[in-house]
Amino acid sequence: MLLSRLAQVSGEVAATAARSRKIALLAELFREADAEDVPVVIPYLAGRLPQGRLGVGWKVLGRPVPPAAEPTLTVREVDALLTGLGKVSGPGSQAERARLVGALLGAATETEQRFLRGLLTGEVRQGALDAVAVEGLARATGADPHDVRRAVMLSGSLQTVARALLGEGPAALDRFRLTVGRPVLPMLAHSASSVAEAVRRLGACAVEEKLDGIRVQVHRDGDSVRVHTRTLEDITSRLPEVTAAALALPGERFILDGEVISFDATGRPRSFQETAGRVGSRADVARAAGQVPVSPVFFDVLAAGDRDLLDLPFAERHAELARLVPEPMRVRRTVAGGPRDVPEAERFLAETLARGHEGVVIKSLDAPYSAGRRGAAWLKVKPVHTLDLVVLAAERGHGRRTGKLSNLHLGARTADGGFAMLGKTFKGMTDAMLAWQTERLRELAVEDDGWTVRVRPELVVEIAYDGLQRSPRYPAGVTLRFARVLRYREDKRPEEADTVEGLLAAHPEVTP
C-alpha cells in the first residue's frame, strides 16, 4: 500500500466527527491493504510508531526538503527506513539520522511529508483509535464485530488479529482464546467527577483503592510464572518478588490482574517514579530489589485452573480471587449497595488518600472483564491537582491541528523572577480554544523557527495534572504527569502564576 493512500485516509478520518464515517473509511482502507501491511497501517493510523521513539526532533524535521512530485513510497518501505533510523548510534549518529530523515522526506510528496512529520513528532491526532479500527476491520472482512473485539482482547494485539483476518477470513478468529502464559490487554477505567456520581451510575459496586503503581498481569502454570505490564511487555526477570509471591499461592494455574507498588519503612507508598524506576531497571536486579522492593497487590482474576472467568460478574470473580489470594495481597475495598452507601464510600476515599494512595476505582459488581477496553463498568475517582502556569512557547500542530499552535510549553515562576519549564501539553483543548490561543500566541511571538513559536511569558493558563515526577530534562528537575488544559486565565497576570517552590512543597515525595 502506498503511504499516500494512508495519509489521505488519515486526513479524511481527521476531518470527520462521525464514527460511522470513520468506520467506513477504515473498512475501505483495510479492503485495499495486504495482510503484511497491517502491522504498519494500524499503528500509523493511531499516531504510533512500531519502533517507538526514534530521537528525531524539530531541529532535524524542520529543515526544508523539496517534496517529490509523485507518490512512490509504500508503508512497508517507510517502516523499514524508520527501523534503520532507530538502529543508528555512536559517533556521527546525529548527522546520519539527519541524512536518513532528509532522504525519507525527499522521497515523499508534500502531503506525505506533513503526515510523516506529524507521525515522528507524535502530533497525529486524527481519532482513528483502536476501537474504531476494530469496527472497520470487521466490516472489511465480514466478521462479527463482537468476535473481532474478543479476539483482540485475548490476543493482546489488533495487528495480529487483523493480519489473520485479512489473510484467512473470519474463521481465523477461532484460534484466539484465553491462554495462561499469553497476556491480554487489561480492562481500563473511565473517570468520574465524584464518588457520588460513580455510585449513582453503577448501583451495586465495589470501591477499591487506586494504587499509584505499575499495572501487572501475572500468569502461573505449575512452576512457571510470567509477569507482564499493561502494554504486554514481559518483565518477569526484573521482579523476582512477584514470581516468589505467585509461587506461594495455592493455585497451580491462574491469571491475576493487579499492580506492583513499593512501600517505605512506614508502610506508605513511595512515589510513582521510584516504583517505575525499579520496574524499569534491568541491571543488577538483586541490588535494585534490596533498595526498592516491590509488592504485588491483586484486584482481579481472569482464569483459575482450566476455567476462563472473563465473562463472570465481578462479584463472582472477586470471590474466586479471595479463595486464591490472601487478604494482605488483595487491594483494600468496600462494597456499596447503591446511593444510600455514598457516605461510606466517601469515607473510604478519604481513608485511601490519607494512606497515601491516589484515589479509588469504583467497579460494577455485575460487569464481566472487558480486556483491552475502557468500559463504563469501572470508574476512577481521584483529586485533581491544578496550577496556574505561563505559556512559554507553542509548537505547530499536525493532522486536525494543521495551521494551529498546539503543543504548549508550560512554565512556573522561579525565585529570580524568571520561569522554569515544567513540561508540555496539547490535551484538553477544544477547537475554539485552539483557534483563540493560536491568534493570541501569535500576538505574543518573539521567535519562530518554523516549528516552535516562542512567546512573551504573559499568558496564564490553568492546568490540571495527575502528579509530579522527577525529570532531568527540565530545569526544575521535575515535570507534570498527564497535564491538560482547563482554561485560560486572562484575569491573572504572570506574576500571579504558581511558583516552582510552591509546587515542590506540595509534592515533597518527588523533591529533586
C-alpha positions, -999 to 999 in steps of 0.1 A, spaced: 0 0 0 12 35 -9 19 58 20 -1 85 1 -32 64 4 -27 60 42 -20 97 46 -52 105 26 -74 83 48 -57 97 79 -67 132 68 -102 122 59 -107 105 93 -94 136 110 -119 158 91 -150 139 102 -165 136 137 -190 109 126 -180 75 140 -199 58 112 -179 77 85 -146 68 103 -155 31 103 -165 33 66 -132 49 57 -111 24 76 -131 -5 62 -123 7 27 -86 11 36 -84 -24 51 -100 -40 20 -72 -24 -1 -44 -34 24 -23 -66 22 -21 -87 53 16 -77 57 7 -40 56 -14 -42 87 14 -41 113 23 -7 99 -11 7 88 -29 3 122 -3 19 144 3 47 119 -35 55 119 -34 57 157 -4 80 156 21 54 169 54 42 155 60 4 158 97 13 166 87 37 195 105 70 199 133 75 174 150 105 189 142 128 159 133 163 169 122 195 153 158 205 146 160 178 120 124 177 109 122 215 105 148 216 77 130 223 44 132 194 19 118 197 -16 89 172 -19 86 145 -45 63 152 -74 46 118 -74 39 93 -46 61 62 -47 67 53 -10 50 22 4 41 19 41 64 -11 44 93 8 28 88 37 53 87 12 82 120 -4 70 136 31 67 124 40 102 136 7 116 171 15 102 169 50 116 162 36 151 194 15 149 217 44 143 240 51 172 275 60 182 298 88 168 282 107 139 248 93 147 231 128 147 244 136 112 234 101 100 199 105 114 195 139 97 207 123 64 182 94 66 153 117 76 162 140 47 163 111 23 129 99 35 113 134 33 128 139 -1 111 108 -14 77 119 0 51 142 -16 41 174 3 11 156 18 32 126 28 58 150 44 31 165 66 19 131 77 54 118 84 64 149 104 33 145 125 39 109 130 75 114 140 66 141 165 36 124 180 12 150 166 -10 127 145 -43 130 164 -70 121 139 -91 100 162 -85 66 144 -84 48 177 -82 10 180 -119 6 188 -129 23 155 -103 2 137 -119 -29 151 -152 -19 136 -136 -11 103 -118 -44 102 -150 -63 109 -168 -46 81 -140 -51 57 -138 -88 63 -175 -97 70 -166 -108 106 -188 -102 136 -175 -71 155 -180 -88 188 -159 -117 177 -132 -93 164 -132 -74 197 -129 -106 217 -100 -119 196 -82 -86 200 -88 -88 237 -74 -123 240 -45 -119 216 -34 -86 230 -27 -73 195 -51 -57 170 -23 -61 144 -21 -98 149 -59 -103 146 -60 -80 116 -33 -99 98 -50 -132 104 -84 -119 93 -72 -103 61 -51 -133 53 -76 -161 62 -110 -146 68 -134 -148 98 -126 -184 105 -92 -173 118 -108 -158 149 -115 -193 164 -79 -197 174 -78 -166 197 -86 -180 232 -76 -170 267 -45 -190 274 -24 -190 306 10 -177 296 -3 -154 268 -11 -119 282 -42 -100 273 -48 -63 273 -61 -51 307 -95 -37 314 -93 1 320 -114 27 338 -132 59 328 -131 89 351 -159 101 373 -160 135 389 -170 122 424 -178 91 444 -215 100 444 -216 102 406 -198 69 402 -221 51 427 -252 66 412 -241 54 377 -231 19 387 -255 9 415 -242 -21 435 -204 -17 433 -170 -23 449 -150 8 459 -113 -1 457 -81 17 464 -64 31 433 -27 24 437 -1 46 420 20 17 409 27 -3 378 -1 -25 364 9 -61 360 -7 -93 348 7 -125 365 4 -159 348 13 -191 366 13 -225 351 28 -250 376 63 -238 384 64 -213 355 55 -177 363 54 -148 338 48 -111 346 36 -87 320 29 -49 320 -3 -33 307 15 -30 273 22 -67 275 60 -63 280 75 -93 298 92 -81 329 94 -114 348 132 -112 352 130 -78 369 106 -87 396 117 -118 415 95 -109 444 64 -112 422 74 -146 410 80 -158 446 46 -144 456 28 -161 428 45 -195 435 35 -192 472 -2 -191 462 -23 -223 464 -34 -224 428 -12 -242 402 -27 -224 372 -41 -188 370 -40 -153 356 -41 -125 381 -46 -87 375 -31 -62 398 -3 -37 404 32 -37 419 40 -9 443 68 0 466 63 10 502 87 28 525 97 18 560 65 33 575 42 14 551 33 44 530 36 41 492 68 55 476 65 79 447 54 65 414 87 74 399 106 52 424 83 23 416 86 29 379 124 32 381 126 -1 400 104 -19 375 123 -4 346 157 -14 359 173 -44 341 208 -41 357 217 -58 390 181 -68 398 191 -83 432 206 -50 443 176 -30 430 152 -53 448 171 -47 480 170 -9 476 134 -6 463 114 -38 470 80 -40 454 49 -59 465 21 -73 442 -14 -62 451 -41 -81 432 -77 -70 424 -90 -94 398 -86 -129 384 -91 -138 347 -85 -175 348 -83 -202 375 -74 -238 368 -88 -246 334 -117 -220 337 -119 -188 317 -135 -163 342 -137 -133 319 -175 -135 314 -183 -139 351 -197 -109 370 -171 -91 390 -186 -103 423 -180 -139 413 -145 -132 401 -136 -115 433 -149 -144 453 -126 -166 433 -98 -141 439 -104 -143 477 -101 -181 476 -68 -179 457 -50 -148 471 -47 -139 509 -61 -106 521 -27 -88 525 -21 -93 488 -55 -81 477 -64 -44 472 -84 -29 501 -121 -24 492 -156 -17 505 -189 -26 489 -217 -1 482 -252 -13 475 -263 19 459 -267 57 465 -276 51 502 -240 40 508 -223 71 493 -212 84 527 -194 52 535 -178 52 500 -166 88 505 -151 79 539 -133 50 522 -119 75 496 -107 99 524 -90 70 542 -74 59 510 -60 93 504 -48 95 540 -28 63 534 -10 80 505 -28 64 476 -42 85 447 -79 77 447 -104 49 442 -117 28 414 -154 20 416 -165 -12 398 -199 -26 390 -204 -60 407 -223 -73 377 -197 -65 350 -176 -90 331 -139 -84 324 -137 -64 292 -100 -68 285 -84 -41 264 -114 -17 268 -120 14 288 -155 5 297 -182 23 318 -182 -5 344 -150 8 361 -149 44 371 -119 61 387 -122 90 412 -92 109 423 -84 145 434 -74 168 405 -43 190 411 -44 223 393 -18 250 386 -18 284 370 12 284 347 26 307 320 28 297 283 65 300 272 61 287 236 39 266 214 45 241 186 27 240 153 1 213 151 -4 185 126 -34 164 114 -66 181 126 -44 209 141 -25 219 110 -23 256 109 -28 259 147 -4 265 175 -10 233 196 16 218 220 21 243 248 54 248 267 44 254 304 64 274 329 62 282 366 77 312 383 112 309 398 128 328 427 148 351 405 117 363 387 120 341 356 101 310 345 111 273 346 96 250 320 77 220 336 66 202 305 43 203 275 7 195 267 -17 195 238 -45 178 257 -79 193 268 -82 219 241 -114 225 222 -114 237 186 -125 271 198 -96 272 223 -71 262 197 -82 289 174 -82 315 201 -48 305 215 -32 305 180 -43 341 174 -33 352 209 1 335 209 10 349 175 5 384 190 30 374 218 55 358 195 92 368 198 109 340 179 97 315 153 120 287 140 93 273 117 80 247 142 82 263 176 69 298 183 84 313 215 63 339 231 65 366 258 56 350 291 24 369 296 -5 344 291 -16 324 321 -33 290 317 -49 268 343 -36 232 340 -49 200 356 -23 173 363 -22 139 380 11 143 398 47 152 396 78 132 387 115 138 386 130 146 352 165 158 344 152 172 311 136 202 328 154 230 347 134 224 380 143 187 379 106 178 377 78 175 352 40 173 353 22 139 348 -7 139 324 -11 177 321 -41 190 303 -56 225 297 -86 235 317 -90 272 307 -71 304 301 -69 329 330 -67 363 313 -78 377 346 -44 368 360 -10 384 355 21 362 350 33 375 385 3 356 399 13 322 384 23 294 406 59 290 417 84 262 414 90 265 451 53 261 459 49 232 435 78 213 451 65 220 486 31 204 475 49 173 464 77 166 489 78 129 478 94 139 445 116 169 455 148 166 435 
